Amino acid sequence: MIDLRSDTVTQPSQEMRRAMAAADVGDDVFGEDPTVNALEQRAATLLGKDAGLFVVSGTMGNLVSMLAHLGRGYELIAGAGTHVVDGEAGGHAVVVGASARAIPVGPDGTIDPAAIDRAFRDPSDVHEPVTGLVVLENTHNLTMGQPLTPSYTAEVAAIAHLRGVPLHVDGARLFNAAVALGVPARDLCDPADSVTFCLSKSLACPVGSVVVGTREFIATARRARKLVGGGMRQAGILAAAGLVALQPGPGGMIARLADDHANARRLAQGLAGLPGVIELEPHRVRTNFVIFGLAGRESRGASVTSRAAFLAGLATRGIQMIEYPNGLVRAVTHYGVSEADIDTVLTAAREVLSELRPRSAMSAAATS
């Protein structure tokens, strides 16, 4: 099976498995797990922050960050379609008690800074919620994993700080952005008040994310983690994999992300040349996401049958991709997917599209 549904399907490396088996552990709720403590400190140092907090998922990382930053009845500003707005079961509203003001995102994954500034509520008007947080997503999923630059993040942070509110970066794939841009990850975090990144996606760990920020913020987020049931005990068994992933050099998982990006570009270039694949511009593949449509797709997700048939045809050949909003298809490269695997996928996609074309042609003839 070549599984391109997400980079969450990665398997831990052998070094991770050995580290997990040998991890020195304690009770993390008491702050006594040395491996968790080492991971939190490593993450904070790597991203230029004071402290870190190990959590079970990126969703929990964003949730405890919102709980630490926002009061009930407050509002956050974020891009439309971002994970914190659309992909976390409404946690901002259900758990935090905050509304979300979602504003349009450009094809490069950025929100117009002027639009962010205009989105702030009038705190003197009792009819309006109080704006309490700005959230950016880096990389930005719906725009095919576009990385946000340090200068853009700094510009948005300046607007938020001038208004007296913090900036949180949902950096689920932060290290993909850093590798794609050729900058240290800390440069993407410097202007932000809090950042979360996932160990369980591109970094190939089995479980976990880390939140970083000031010591005061992390202390509040730690209480929030307990509130939502995220207090773990001998969690060093999981954190050990994170320490392996974040180590420098070829033994870690950061530098090798460039291979995932190269494989994504190879996949995009190959798919773009196949009859029936549309809305795919290979030059836009900056990280490990490839998002494309199929001929006949309409803006509101028509041609679902052809998409389902395409995915089913791939599945019979041992390849998995996933449906994406607006009738699109997503493929994500990751640890464990090789250049040879990409060539296998392209061969299979060509075969499936060839099989679907006669069916599409007959449907068109019947309609006419």
Helices and strands as residue ranges (DSSP letters): E 2-3, G 7-9, H 14-21, G 28-30, H 34-46, E 51-55, H 58-69, E 74-79, H 83-86, H 91-94, E 99-103, H 113-119, E 130-137, G 141-143, H 150-162, E 167-170, H 174-181, H 185-189, E 194-198, E 209-213, H 215-227, H 236-245, G 249-251, H 257-272, E 277-278, G 282-284, E 289-294, H 304-316, E 319-320, E 322-324, G 325-327, E 328-332, H 339-367
